[in-house]
Amino acid sequence: MIRKSTLKKLAKEHGTPLFVVDHEQLRRNYAEFKKYLPRVQAYYAVKANALPEIVKTLFDVGASFDVASMPEFRIVHENIKHMRDRDRQDWIWDKIIYANPIKATETLEELDPYKPLVTYDNYEEIKKIKKHAPHAGLALRIKVPNTGAMVELSSKFGAPPGEAVDLILAAEEAGLMVEGLSFHVGSQTTNFENYVQAINLAANIFKEADERGYKRMFLLDIGGGFPAPYDANVQPFRVLAKKINAELTRLFPREIQILAEPGRFLVATACTLVAKVIGKADRDGKRCYYINDGVYHTFSGVIFDHCKYRLKALKEGPTRICAVFGPTCDALDTVSLAEELPDLDLDDLVYSKNIGAYSHASSTYFNGFPPAQVVHVNQT
Ligand SMILES: *Cc1c(COP(=O)(O)O)cnc(C)c1O
């Protein structure tokens, strides 16, 4: 937990807007994940926050990585290269999964020499992989219920479970090797039954594949979706982990490798944004503050991630309901229409905690305002 006095000091030293990454918290989040899901190897989903320093810290504590584009692949590859010597030839795919079910042919060609592990969910992709990345191993992405997730992720990707084994056999027929299944229950899933249902669906597909003569499945990737504790309504991670462990133990023998792709859970609570008040007006009886970061920048999650961030002031005092807007000229650039803030003056600092996931990663340069500067604390 970064103290207010530290935020103030950092803002003074570096200016604002400032995106503060706490590496101690990253390590704590990873440790919590491993403590409660000891059987599961965590592949950090780089799209949640692709800062190389974050990749490095998570790698150092033992994480693997889920990438979905060549730039993400390169960020990870560059930062974990140094372990090449101490590992086998195919070291890299214990450390990376390319988890985008749709891959451009150029991407497949670039990946092929690395003998990648990639996901797929349709017949056209089998043809493409056969032609452009014949050395890839495959995981079939299946469609699973996303009920109650903050961000739905099953309308775009995922084979219907009823077609799964046909798709596995088709890949085998094409001379490719299907190693297992993957799914995503939806991001910020607070309905833990999604995981229970998805693991059960996957177990049924393993069984059907076996009955139809396909005996080479050895991995299950339970995806991301593990919720960050944004508010008190989110049940503790250990409660979810207990349900997941029970299903895995019941349905998947020890020799099946279990992977997960946590993004938000590992980074959300590790970052804090500090911004300053650059304008102030009373409109229709409501106090409005304009700050130097907004939805085109670190608060992009307000739009893309359906996320609400609480804003607080460094200054104390009696609060009232205010609107907070970003610096661009677009009315969409509204951080919040109802924040409890004390009376603030120009240059006063505000901050938002738990803003590490899907925030800085989707910052733009819209209207000429650049993304927030990044500062790292508690790096080793
Ligand atoms: C976005 C994504 C993740 C990460 O999801 P979180 O909800 O942030 O944990 C994992 N896997 C895939 C395939 C994704 O697209």
The ligand as an ORCA input file, in Angstrom:
! r2SCAN-3c Opt
* xyz 0 1
  C      -7.883    -10.576    -21.564
  C      -7.546    -12.009    -21.467
  C      -7.076    -12.548    -20.261
  C      -6.962    -11.754    -18.982
  O      -8.215    -11.615    -18.385
  P      -8.382    -10.968    -16.935
  O      -9.846    -10.868    -16.790
  O      -7.684     -9.663    -16.930
  O      -7.785    -11.926    -15.952
  C      -6.715    -13.890    -20.242
  N      -6.831    -14.661    -21.340
  C      -7.285    -14.188    -22.527
  C      -7.354    -15.094    -23.695
  C      -7.675    -12.859    -22.622
  O      -8.149    -12.391    -23.781
*
